[in-house]
Amino acid sequence: MVNAAAIDSALRHATEAGEVAGAVAMATSASDLLYQGCFGLADLASGRALRPDAIFRIASMTKAITSVAAMQLVERGKLSLDGPIAAVLPHLAAPMVLDGWDGPMPRLRPAARPITLRHLLTHTAGFGYENWNTELTRATAALGVSPRPASADELARIPLLFDPGARWNYSIATDIVGHAIEAASGMKIDAYLATHVTGPLGMPDTTFTLTDAQRARLVAVHQRQADGSLAQGDRAAGNGPAFLAGGGGLCSTAGDYTRFLRMLLRGGTLDGARILAADTVAAMGRNQIGAAEVVAMTSAVPAASYDCNLFPGMVQKWGLGFLINTEAGPAGRSAGSLAWCGLVNTYFWLDPAAGIAGVILTQSLPFADPKALALLAALERGVYGIG
């Protein structure tokens, strides 16, 4: 069924034509590797060849791993999906909502309801990201707080864009889930993941802090230029405590992330390690935002992101950590498949109906690069044997 030659051809052409510097791609069933390919360069400036075990900044692909960790703590009764998150993060006990402007200053009002873990995992808590929201950037600047809060005090002062539960908006919420994991478990998130998720799954290169040997395998970030070419860029990674962001701080390899996806395909277990109950995995893949819909992400920082809508014209939902396409995808994935991506053009999907998952890792900005998305589609078509 898998057309490996077609995938190889697409990846080889893209790297030889300079459309992407390099790409590592893998696809798996619940039990077997279906495809693996590695093409191009890890670093255009030096000409260093890309390796299958290359380490990438996976950015917001971290969110799925953090969401699994949070659901472990729900299973153990240490976190509540629907109780106020202030039970473990008291600085979120009195969130304020942006309610207009009084001249240059934002007008704030108390939120209509408490923030819950379910709101955070589904990006319905009211938070945002400055890359896709100019109003958030304006409000945080006026209030003298970072849009990426680094302390409990800053987090307490950051305004919500709407009442918790009112709608979907992509956000820093999973970073806050990371704080909740630390508060509920008594462990820093890197130690928690290593003990309860990445360690048991055999994912040794999935880490917030790179060793010197791992850093030698780290892929360089490249920046798309106005003429379409790629130039050397820079984006810090693997530097330890300041980068322990549950929403986007991990580095990983295609092989490691494929093991994580295979665990989900197998209902929460892999090679004798039970990570989650099967019922929990199933719940994470169901619509958890009701009538709300995932909306297109409109760029507010063109150097960081293009506009992004992975399924234009389709109603899209969100589970507990994943995007859900409600119709069959144009490149082969079934309705009800799960997916997400990372800012530096890393992508995955998980198709429970077909028992297939795939990941493709590149390393460039802006996000939602049409060249990278075309390779994701080529991988997907090849895995499903389409075309």
N, C-alpha and C positions, 0 to 999 in steps of 0.2 A: 504493500500500500504506500509506504513512504518513498517519495521520489528524491533520494539523497543527491542524485546527480543534478537535479534542477536547483536544489538549495545551494549546493557547492558552486554552481555556475553563477547564481545571483550574488553570492557573497564574494566570489573571486572578481567578478566584473566591478562590483561597487568599490572594492579596495583598490583594484588596479586603475580605475578611472578617477580615484581620489574623491569619490562621493562620501566615503567614510575612511578614517585612517585604518581601522581594523575592527574585527568583530569575532566574538566567540558565541556559538549558538549550540544549544542542546535541546532535545525533546525526549520525553520518557512516557512509558505507560506505568501502570502500578507496579510492574515487576521488571521491565526491561528498558534499556536505553534504545531509543528509536533512531536517534540521529545525534551526531556531534561533528562540529566543524570549526576550524580556526583559520582565519585569513587576515593578511595585512600586517600592519605595524602597530606596535605598542607606543611608539614615540616617533612622530614624523621628523623631528629635529635631529635625532641621533640615528634614525634608521633601524632602531632596535625591533627585531621581529616579535610579533605577538605569539604567545605560548598558550596552549590549551588551559594551563593552570594559572593564567594571568589573573591578577587581582584588580578588581574594578571598584570604584565608589558606586555602590548600588543606590545611594540616596533614598528616595521614598519607597523603594522595594523593601527597605527596613520596616516599613509600617506593618506589613503582613506578619513578620516575625514577632514584632512587639505585640500585635493583636493576639497572636497565639499565646504568648506569655501571659497576657492579661486574662485570657479565657481559662488558662490553667488555674489562676488564682480565684476566678469565679467558681470553678469546679470545687476548689478547696475551701470555699466559704470565706476567703480573705478579702475578696472584692465583691461588690454588688453591682449588677448591671443597671438596676433601676433606682437604687438608693442615691441620695446626694453624694457626689464625689467628695464633697467637703468633709465627709466622715474620715477620709484619709488625707485629704488636702485642704485643711481648714482655711487657707488663704483664698479659696474659691467659694467661700460661704456667702459672699454678697456681691455677685457679678453685676456689672453695670452695662447697659446697652446704649450704643450710640443712637441718639434720637434727634439728630439735626445739629444745627450750628448757630451759635451766638457770635456773629462776627468771625474772628479767626479761631475761636475756641469751640470744641465739641460740646454739645449739650447731652448729658447722660441721665439715664433713669434706671431704677432698679429692674433687674430681669424679672419676668413674670413667673419663672419657676426655677428650681435648682438645676444645675448642670449634673448630668449622670454619666456613668461610664458608657452607657449605650449611646448617648449624644456624642461623646468623644470618639468612639470607635466608628461612628457613622458620619462624622463631619457635619453634624447638625447642632453642635453646641453653640454656634454663633461666632467662633473664631475665624480668622482668615490667614492669608499669606500675602505679603507685600508684593510678590511677583505678579499677582493677579488681582490686586485690589488697591486702587489709588486712594480711595477714601480711608482705608485702614492706615496707609502710610501718612496721610495728612493728619489723622487723628492722633496717632502715636507720636508724631513729631511735635504736635501742639502740646501734648501731655508730658513730653520729655521722657517717654518710655520706649524701649526697643520693640519693634514688631516681632522680634524673636526673643522673648524675655529670658534672661539668664538667672533670675532669682525669684524666690517666692514673692518678694515685694513687687517686682516688676510684673509678674503674672497677675497679681491681685489688682493691678492698676490698668491692665490692658483692656480696652473696651470690646464688648461683643458687638457684632454687626446686626444681630437680631436676637430675639428670644430663643433660648434653648428649645430645640424640637421643631422650630417653625419652618425651616427649609434646609437644603444641603448647600454647603460651601466648603470647598477644599481649604485645609487649614493646618495650623500647628497643633491640632488636637492630639495627634498621636505622640508628640513630644510630651504632652501633659499626661497621657497614658503611661509613658515611661516613668514619670515622677510618681504616679499612683502605684506602679509596680514596686518601686523602691520603698515607698511608705508602707505598703501592705506586706511586703516580704522581709523587710529589714536588710535587704541586700542592694548594692549598686546594680544598675541594670546590666552592666557588662558581666558581672559575676553571676547574676540571675540567669541570663541567657546561656552562658557557658555551662552552668550546672543543670539547667532544666530543659534547654531547647537545642542549642547548637552542639553542645558536648554529646548528649545522648544520640543525636542524629549523625554524628561523625562529620561535622562541618568545621574542620580546624582552621580554615582560612576566612571564616566569617567572624569579624572582630571590629571593635572600635579602635583598637590600638595595634598597629603593625610592628612586628619585629623588623630588624634590619634585613633579614632574609626575605621576609614578605614584601618589604618596601622595594626591594630589587625587582619584584614581579609586578609592581603597581603600574598601571597604564596611565599615560599622560592624558590630560584633558586638552582638547583642541577646540578652537573657537571658529565658528563659521563666519567668513568674511563677506563683505557686500557683493563681491564678484562670485560667490559660491565656493571659493576655495577654503581650505582649513589652515589655520595657523596655530602655533603653540599657544596654549593658554595655561592657566594655573588654578588649582582648586585644592585647598588643604584637605588631607585625609589621614586617618589612622594616627592622630596625634594625641590620643588619650583623653583625660578627664574632660577637657573643654568640648570634646566632640561626642560625648555620650548622649546623643539625641535619639530618642526612641522613634522619632519620625523620619530620620534620614541620615544617621551617623555611621552606619555599618559599611565596611568593605567586605567583598566576598568574591567567589569564583563561580563560573557557570556550573561546575560540578557540584559545589556545595549547595547552591540554590536549587539545583535539580533534585538533590536528596530531600530538601525541605518540601518541594512540590510533590515528590513521590509519597512522602508521609501523608500529605493531605489527600492525595488520590486513594490511599489505603485506609482512609477513615481514622487517621490519627496515630498510626503505628508504623514503624520501619525497623526491620532487622531486630525484632524483639524488644524495641524500646517503645513504650506507650507514651505518647506526648499529650494527646487529648482523647477524650471519649468520642466515639463515632457520632453520637448525637450532637455533641458540641461542634464538631467539624461541619456537620450538615446545617446547623443553625447559622454558622458563620457565613455560609454560602446562600442563605435565603435573604430576600428583601427585608431590610430592617428599618426602612424609612417611610413605609406606608405609601401614601399618595404623593409624597414629595418625589422629585426627580433630580438626578444628577444633571447639571447644566454645563455648558461649554465654559472653559476657563479662558478668559480674555486677558491677553498679556498687558501688564502694566510696566514691565521692564523688558524691552525688546532684546537686549543682549543676553538675558537669561532664559527667555521662553518665547516661542511663537504662541499664537492662539491654539488651544487644544480641545478637540472633541473627537474621541476615539471612535465613536459610532454616530456620525451626523445623521439626523433624520430618524433616529431610533430612540425610544424611551429607554433610559438607563437607570438602574437602581444601585443601591449600595447595601452590602451585607455588613458583617462585623469585621471590617478590614479590607473589603474587596469591592471593586466595580463589578456590576452584573449586567451583561447584555441580555435584554429580554427577548430578542429574536436571534435567529442564526446569524453568525457573522459572515461578511462577504468573502472571507478567506478560508472558511471551513469550520470554525468552532461552533459548537451547539448553542442553542438558546439556553440561558442559565449558566453560562460559563463565567468564571471569575478572572479578574485581571488587575494589574496595576503596573506602575512604571516608576522610573527615577529621573530626576532633573537632568542628569547628564546622559540621557538617551539610553536607558536600560529598561527592558520590558519583559513581562512574563504573562502567560495565561494558563488557566487550569480548567479543563473541560471534564467535569465529573460524569456527564452522560456518555461521552466517548471513551473515558478513561485515559485521557491524553493531557500532558502539560508540556509547555515549552518556555524557553528563556533565551533572549538574545541580548548581549552586552556590547555596547559601544561606549565611547567616552568623549562627548562633545556638547557644546552649547551653541545655540539655544536649544531648550527642550522642545519636544514634539517636532523635531527636524524631519521634514518630508522624506529625506534620504534614508534616515534610520527607520522611519515607519514603513517605508517600502520594503526594507529588508525583513522587518517583522512579518509583513504580509507574505513575502516570499517564503520565509521559513514555515509559516502556518500552512500555506497552500501545499508546499512540498510534503509536510508531515501528514496532511490529510489526503495526499495524492490527487490534488485538484490541478488541472491544467498540465 
